[in-house]
Amino acid sequence: MLNEDEKQHLAAHIAHYPEARAGAIYTLQFLQKKYGHLHDEALREASELCGLSVTQLEELVSFYSLLFRRPVGKHVLRVCDSIACHMAGAPALLAEAERLTGVPLGQPSKDGEVTVLPHVCLGLCDLAPAALFDEAAQGPLDSDALAALITSVENTGGQ
């Protein structure tokens, strides 16, 4: 549940827009950062703040690939699998990521530190094969660089 300071922060942000629903993405991002993903209660909170129905918010979340309805790791590694990255080795990187984390793509690693996701076009073709690790661009990647990224969060306890 949001505390009063968080509610006031979101209300102040939303008040900058001519319509409350314009603040939906920011509100959803804020709630995701707080909870780790957008569970049902988070959508109800966003609904009250933004004046959109839970169904409308579900539609928004299903469209916007940076929002998650299921739990993800503390860190998210998005490996581009569009044509340039695919041709430069992304399929092998995704398979290696599954091996390194020990779980299928899209699931948090056993320690909860990282989730690896295939992602359609990150716009980093010049770094192919490329990825975003949290919000930081990475590339060109090979299996060693991928392993270093994944193990870096394991070795630091996710810091």
TIDO-195795 format. One line per field, with one value per residue (C-alpha): residue number from 0; residue in three letters; x, z, y. Coordinates in steps of 0.5 Angstrom, whole numbers, plus 500, padded with zeros to 3 digits. Layout:
pos	[NUM  ...]
code	[ALA  ...]
X	[X  ...]
Z	[Z  ...]
Y	[Y  ...]
//
This chain:
pos	[0  1  2  3  4  5  6  7  8  9  10  11  12  13  14  15  16  17  18  19  20  21  22  23  24  25  26  27  28  29  30  31  32  33  34  35  36  37  38  39  40  41  42  43  44  45  46  47  48  49  50  51  52  53  54  55  56  57  58  59  60  61  62  63  64  65  66  67  68  69  70  71  72  73  74  75  76  77  78  79  80  81  82  83  84  85  86  87  88  89  90  91  92  93  94  95  96  97  98  99  100  101  102  103  104  105  106  107  108  109  110  111  112  113  114  115  116  117  118  119  120  121  122  123  124  125  126  127  128  129  130  131  132  133  134  135  136  137  138  139  140  141  142  143  144  145  146  147  148  149  150  151  152  153  154  155  156  157  158]
code	[MET  LEU  ASN  GLU  ASP  GLU  LYS  GLN  HIS  LEU  ALA  ALA  HIS  ILE  ALA  HIS  TYR  PRO  GLU  ALA  ARG  ALA  GLY  ALA  ILE  TYR  THR  LEU  GLN  PHE  LEU  GLN  LYS  LYS  TYR  GLY  HIS  LEU  HIS  ASP  GLU  ALA  LEU  ARG  GLU  ALA  SER  GLU  LEU  CYS  GLY  LEU  SER  VAL  THR  GLN  LEU  GLU  GLU  LEU  VAL  SER  PHE  TYR  SER  LEU  LEU  PHE  ARG  ARG  PRO  VAL  GLY  LYS  HIS  VAL  LEU  ARG  VAL  CYS  ASP  SER  ILE  ALA  CYS  HIS  MET  ALA  GLY  ALA  PRO  ALA  LEU  LEU  ALA  GLU  ALA  GLU  ARG  LEU  THR  GLY  VAL  PRO  LEU  GLY  GLN  PRO  SER  LYS  ASP  GLY  GLU  VAL  THR  VAL  LEU  PRO  HIS  VAL  CYS  LEU  GLY  LEU  CYS  ASP  LEU  ALA  PRO  ALA  ALA  LEU  PHE  ASP  GLU  ALA  ALA  GLN  GLY  PRO  LEU  ASP  SER  ASP  ALA  LEU  ALA  ALA  LEU  ILE  THR  SER  VAL  GLU  ASN  THR  GLY  GLY  GLN]
X	[500  502  504  501  508  508  500  502  508  504  498  503  506  499  496  501  497  491  488  489  490  496  500  499  505  509  505  505  513  513  509  513  519  516  513  518  512  505  500  493  493  498  493  488  492  494  486  484  490  489  482  483  479  484  482  485  491  492  491  497  501  500  502  508  514  518  512  511  505  509  515  522  529  532  536  533  537  534  537  535  533  531  534  541  542  539  544  550  549  543  540  546  546  539  541  547  543  538  544  547  541  538  531  527  527  522  523  527  534  534  537  532  537  536  531  533  528  528  527  524  529  533  535  542  544  551  552  549  548  546  542  540  542  537  537  544  546  551  554  557  556  559  558  564  561  554  557  560  554  550  555  556  550  551  557  555  549  545  548]
Z	[500  498  504  505  502  496  495  495  491  485  486  485  479  476  477  472  467  464  465  471  466  463  469  468  466  471  476  474  473  481  483  479  483  489  489  484  479  478  482  482  488  485  479  484  487  480  478  484  482  475  474  469  470  472  465  462  466  464  457  458  461  456  451  454  455  460  465  469  471  474  479  476  479  482  475  468  462  456  450  443  438  432  426  427  434  431  426  430  435  440  440  442  448  450  450  454  459  461  462  467  470  471  469  463  460  463  470  476  477  483  487  485  482  475  470  462  457  449  447  440  438  443  438  439  432  432  439  436  439  444  451  456  463  468  464  461  454  453  447  443  447  447  452  456  457  458  464  467  467  470  475  477  481  484  487  489  492  487  489]
Y	[500  507  511  519  522  517  519  526  525  522  527  533  529  528  535  538  534  537  530  525  519  523  521  514  511  515  513  505  506  509  503  498  501  500  493  490  489  491  486  487  492  496  497  499  504  507  507  511  516  517  516  510  503  497  494  501  500  493  495  500  495  489  494  498  493  496  494  488  484  478  479  480  480  486  487  486  484  485  482  485  479  484  482  486  483  476  476  478  472  474  467  464  469  468  460  462  467  461  456  462  463  456  459  460  467  471  468  471  467  463  468  473  478  478  476  476  478  477  484  487  492  496  501  499  496  499  495  488  484  489  489  494  492  496  502  502  500  494  491  488  482  476  470  472  479  476  472  478  482  476  474  482  482  475  477  484  482  486  492]
//
